């Protein structure tokens, strides 16, 4: 099922904010709808709505095919499909394969979940409400995005 208008607007805004921040600081590249797989596992293919490749990843030659590494930051926008449960499974898969941080953006609730791996390797999540902000964490140091600002496109 193709994403809807709100989904597309959110993906573009998130990608633009990440790209602008990363470009100003020469930190890497933002992408939209790119397939990523771990270098040693072509069977595990994940396609985030938006992603950020750190400078070490982005410095590799771009390919016309899928990226043979996992992004530093992955963003999934929860539309009617996929479900939140499915997106949470994907967040765990991203983390297991080397992604540092995953944002699950929920347009209907105007909230988000931030997923990271704990020191023990277990996936952890934190709920962020409309008055909160997303952080780039170790993947995109210093980056923040207010959910209130982000969700202006849905009003």
HELIX and SHEET records of a PDB file:
HELIX    1   1 UNK A    5  UNK A   25  1                                  21    
HELIX    2   2 UNK A   55  UNK A   58  1                                   4    
HELIX    3   3 UNK A   84  UNK A   96  1                                  13    
HELIX    4   4 UNK A  147  UNK A  150  1                                   4    
HELIX    5   5 UNK A  151  UNK A  154  5                                   4    
SHEET    1   A 6 UNK A  28  UNK A  32  0                                        
SHEET    2   A 6 UNK A  50  UNK A  54 -1                                        
SHEET    3   A 6 UNK A  73  UNK A  78 -1                                        
SHEET    4   A 6 UNK A 101  UNK A 106  1                                        
SHEET    5   A 6 UNK A 111  UNK A 117 -1                                        
SHEET    6   A 6 UNK A 123  UNK A 128 -1                                        
SHEET    1   B 2 UNK A  35  UNK A  37  0                                        
SHEET    2   B 2 UNK A  45  UNK A  47 -1                                        
SHEET    1   C 2 UNK A 133  UNK A 135  0                                        
SHEET    2   C 2 UNK A 144  UNK A 146 -1                                        
END                                                                             
